Amino acid sequence: MTPRRSIAAVLTLALASLALVAGVSSPATAAATSSVTGTITSGGKTLPGLKVELLRMESDEDNYYPVTSATTTTSSTGTYKISGFRTKDPYDEYYRFRIRVSDPHGAYVTGVRNFANAPGKTVTRNATIQPAGFLTGKVLRADGASPTTTRVHLIGPNVDIGTPDKPALAYDDDRGVKADGTYRFAGLPAGDYTVRYTDTSGKYLDQCYDGVLAKQGTEATCDPAEVPAATKVTVAAKATSTLTDQQLTNVGGHLSGTVTSTAGSILKDIDVTPVPQGSASRDWYDYAKATGVAGTFSRGPLASGQWQLYAEDSNGVWASQWVGGTNQATGQVFDLSPGETIDDIAVKLKSRAVLSVKTTTGSTTATFVISVSRKVTGSAVSGKVSAALGGNTKTATLSGGKATIKLTGLSAGKHTFRIHFEGNGNTSTGTKNVTTTVG
């Protein structure tokens, strides 16, 4: 909701505008701006040529986020000054500010300092930043193809320069490689890092330094707690750590095919997720990219082993399905060898069933008028429906998408009945619970 300005605030703004038109700087205008100055040092030494940004903390309904409102560079003596920035937003609320100091050459770790609003005054904000280290290396592919599809990921010291609700690291932790496979990270805080290599072309599985297969999942990881064989890399301040050359060798498998309706119509926007056979974990959704207009999917690279596929329509029109079965236990199992592609997998989805139930009750009876239609078309369906309360069950055949079932011999009181459609060749099963009072 947009705040409403008071009449006094509107008049104040109007008077300030008149003063500016007349060429007069009013006291209110002077008080509406501020300045910040300071000296940037490291180890007692002043630092020239560093980038200093003034960040104004904007807010939405729930969070604060930084917006760069001015930028300058430290002088030969390591000092900076940014003047004349407004201290209030258009609704007369004070901004929150911070400065962010970074080294274009990456020799120092990026740092931030917050400061309080001081309308009409100059705030002094000195900052001490830490010397950084560098990490370099080279990664190639076993097939000899260009390595430029490779990205290098770091997990290291948690040096945070973001806001509490929008954390951001002080250093770059994800970058690509050059045509010769080399890469270089700068501005790194001293400490231990894990290194992971990702092939964005989808041929190779994620790999840790030094030659160790990463743990695969929604996001592959080289966390030593999960991949004990992964080698930690130590970066020291004012030094360059050079890693031994790496080669991507773990070729992944792929599962690919097409999703259609049972009638053969191409289906787009269907998520097809690979899941290790029998896994109770559903943490593989990063692979569940939706099918496009052609209804095709290709999932991988996947580690060798046995896999199942789960198809799901996020729009709720088509029924979810373990491919090749009615549940995970009966779903088809795909046995992947390293680098193998199993293609032409045909996934056929049924429309969801929509159940509508009208209920009337007597002293010991409950009568249900049940209607069943296809979610995708709204048309009536054929098949069987049942109504049940515990072991008291009756079944009826739909005619024109409708059936009436009467349960007798019921005890008085509130009961929850299970209304179930058994499904047919084109429409999935469906269940609806109906709570009503008998007697």
Secondary structure by P-SEA (a helix, b strand, c coil): cbbbbcaaaaaaaaaaaaaaaaccccaaaaaacbbbbbbbbcccccccbbbbbbbbbbbcccbbbbbbccccccccccbbbbccccccccccbbbbbbbbbbbcccccccbbbbbcccccbbbbbbbbbbbbbbbbbbbbbccccccccbbbbbbccccccccccbbbbcccccccccccbbbbbcccccccbbbbbbcccccccccccccccccccccccccccccccbbbbbbbccbbbbbccccccccbbbbbbbbbcccccccccbbbbbbcccccccccccccccccccccccccccccccbbbbbbcccccbbbbccccccccccbbbbbccccccccbbbbbbcbbbbbbbbbbcccccccbbbbbbcccccccccccccccccbbbbbbbcccbbbbbbccccccbbbbbbbbcccccccbbbbbbbbbcc
